[in-house]
Amino acid sequence: MNPRREGTFGKDDVRGLAAPESANNATAAGAFVPMLTLGAPGSGTTAIMMGALMLYNIQPGLMLHVEPPEIVGGVIAALFVASVFAIYLMLAVGIAGWLLRKAGFDMAPIILGFVLGKVMEVNLRNAQAISGGDIAILFERKISLVLWALAIAVAVLPMLLGWRAKRRRALAASESAAQ
């Protein structure tokens, strides 16, 4: 470790994030090895995948390389394509983030939107399925009306307060210029 940078963990030092994430990503592909060769799952994800293969009458293990060898080649090709796609995706999202930051956008709400957007979309789709496609279900109960009012207040109030402060500054500037 560099003595000049010692004690920087927890203070935006990228090494604190890069080390555990690289270890986490390295285990994902490595967990396939015992599943494909020995028929023993290497992680929880590969246990689920092993169960899915068994549902299709494909037995993971030694015979997997002999009977349907296309599956092993397909898994290896899929892992390769996924890793290359991840690099391009990382590059695209990094460029988009850099452009948004240069344009003055705050990154926290954008990341929050990415994380919570899917959850909201799934739940909206569930609500529409329950109501038979009627959007009025979102406004029928008191709690939903309170939540709508809070959401609108959170969205509109900062704009109104900013507009009011701007108006006061302009009024104060015109009064000081008049004197």
PENOR-V742369 format. One record per backbone hydrogen bond with DSSP energy under -0.5 kcal/mol. NH is the residue of the N-H (numbers start at 0). CO is the residue of the C=O. If there is no record, write none. Layout:
BEGIN
nh: (NH:NH)
co: (CO:CO)
END
This chain:
BEGIN
nh: (4:5:7:10:12:13:15:16:17:18:20:21:22:23:24:25:26:27:28:29:30:31:32:33:34:35:36:37:38:38:39:41:46:47:48:49:50:51:52:53:54:55:55:56:57:58:59:60:63:64:65:66:68:68:70:71:72:73:74:75:76:77:78:79:80:81:82:83:84:85:86:87:88:89:90:91:92:93:94:95:96:97:98:99:100:101:102:103:104:109:110:111:112:113:114:115:116:117:118:119:120:121:122:123:124:125:126:127:128:129:130:131:132:134:136:137:138:139:144:145:146:147:148:149:150:151:152:153:154:155:156:157:159:160:161:162:163:164:165:166:167:168:169:170:171:172:173:174:175:176:177:178)
co: (1:2:4:7:7:11:12:13:13:14:16:17:18:19:20:21:22:23:24:25:26:28:29:29:30:31:32:33:33:34:33:30:42:43:44:45:46:47:48:49:50:51:52:53:52:56:57:35:60:61:62:62:65:66:67:67:68:69:70:71:72:73:74:75:76:77:78:79:80:81:82:83:84:85:86:87:88:89:90:91:92:93:94:95:96:97:98:100:99:105:106:107:108:109:110:111:112:113:114:115:116:117:118:119:120:121:122:123:124:125:126:127:127:132:133:134:135:136:140:141:142:143:144:145:146:147:148:149:150:151:152:153:155:156:157:158:159:160:161:162:163:164:165:166:167:168:169:170:171:172:173:174)
END
